[in-house]
Amino acid sequence: MSPLLEVKGLTKRFGGLTANADVAFEVNKGEIVGIIGPNGAGKSTLFDLITGFQPPDAGCVLLDGHDITGLRPDRISRLGVARTFQKLKPFPDLTVTENVIVGALARTSDMKAARERALGSLAFVDLLEKRNQFARELSTGQRKRLELARALATSPRLVLMDEVTGGVDQRSIAALIALVVELKQRGLTIVMIEHNMQVIMGLADRILALHAGRPIAFGAPDEVRSDAAVVDAYLGSVDVAA
């Protein structure tokens, strides 16, 4: 199977700080790949490089075998790559529907079609009843869903999710996990950053572990969980047999 996404030797420096150093991995179609690592490991920067929000200093990104390195975020979006953000970025003074229409307009200039696509995405994430509220009125969990709906409205092939369960209550976590599972069942390819080890170990087909910007392990969840470098750098005293 040829990978949908290939990351080869991505490196990014900010002055004397190396945020990513020679990061390489691939994601097959229909797969969920998790990205783990302590704070400052370079996870969100890696997403920025893949989606065009930052240019890399070295390395390349291939989508279906085509080099997309350094393209503008809007062009990468039109190629079928969407993302959510760790720091939620809704338009606070727009309604929930209007927020998602912004995403849909990346695929169509027909406002009626964009609205229909937006409402369909909101229905999928169970936010349809909030469609006329302002985004600023939503809870953190609801704003997570809004981010996902806006990403899905672009009709992506690949979705990069940054901290899906971060900052939400326990009841909301289960519902967000169910959404990710359903997206995979629909054939979507997913790369997700996640700090909740129980969540990511249960969802991901493979996991990339980063430490200080460098990849230290990549493989099946059980392999990564028991990797000595990962335990030392991130998991600490977590029971690897659990």
Secondary structure, DSSP 8 states (H G I E B T S, - for coil): --EEEEEEEEEEEETTEEEEEEEEEEEETT-EEEEE--TTSSHHHHHHHHTTSS--SEEEEEETTEE-TT--HHHHHHTTEEE--SS----TTSBHHHHHHHHHTTT-S-HHHHHHHHHHHHHHTT-GGGTTSBGGGS-HHHHHHHHHHHHHTT--SEEEEE-SSTT--HHHHHHHHHHHHHHHHTT-EEEEE-S-HHHHHHH-SEEEEEETTEEEEEE-HHHHHT-HHHIIIIITT--TT-
